[in-house]
């Protein structure tokens, strides 16, 4: 699954570690999601979208 997480994170001037802390996950989880190696759970996807003020569909693309 492709995603725009790295792009959104950069636009908000967040490091991977800072975003991980805000989301309550590890930095490795953020890295894995950004690289497309891990698909977030639905609750985590909603949390990510809510944090960036957008929808899941705007971030994640099958």
C-alpha positions as CSV (number, residue, x, y, z in Angstrom):
1,X,0.0,0.0,0.0
2,X,1.3,3.4,-1.0
3,X,1.0,6.3,1.4
4,X,1.9,10.0,1.9
5,X,2.9,9.7,5.5
6,X,6.5,10.8,5.0
7,X,5.3,13.8,2.9
8,X,2.8,14.9,5.5
9,X,5.3,14.4,8.3
10,X,7.8,16.6,6.5
11,X,5.2,19.3,5.8
12,X,4.4,19.4,9.6
13,X,8.2,19.5,10.4
14,X,8.0,16.3,12.5
15,X,10.8,13.8,12.9
16,X,9.9,10.1,12.7
17,X,10.5,9.9,16.5
18,X,8.3,12.9,17.2
19,X,5.5,11.5,15.1
20,X,5.9,8.1,16.7
21,X,5.6,9.6,20.2
22,X,2.4,11.6,19.2
23,X,0.9,8.4,17.8
24,X,2.0,6.1,20.7
25,X,4.0,3.8,18.5
26,X,7.7,3.1,18.0
27,X,9.8,5.0,15.5
28,X,10.4,1.7,13.7
29,X,6.6,1.5,13.2
30,X,6.6,4.9,11.5
31,X,9.5,3.9,9.3
32,X,7.8,0.7,8.3
33,X,4.6,2.4,7.4
34,X,6.4,5.1,5.4
35,X,8.3,2.5,3.4
36,X,5.1,0.5,2.8
37,X,6.4,-2.6,4.7
38,X,3.6,-2.4,7.3
39,X,0.0,-1.5,6.9
40,X,-1.3,0.3,10.1
41,X,-4.3,-1.1,11.9
42,X,-7.6,0.7,11.3
43,X,-7.5,2.5,14.7
44,X,-3.9,3.7,14.0
45,X,-4.8,4.8,10.5
46,X,-7.7,6.9,11.9
47,X,-5.3,8.4,14.5
48,X,-2.8,9.3,11.8
49,X,-5.5,10.9,9.7
50,X,-7.0,12.8,12.7
51,X,-3.5,14.1,13.6
52,X,-3.0,15.5,10.2
53,X,-6.6,16.8,9.8
54,X,-7.4,14.7,6.8
55,X,-9.0,11.4,5.8
56,X,-7.5,7.9,5.7
57,X,-8.1,7.8,1.9
58,X,-6.0,11.0,1.5
59,X,-3.0,9.3,3.1
60,X,-3.2,5.6,2.2
61,X,-3.7,4.3,-1.4
62,X,-4.0,0.6,-2.3
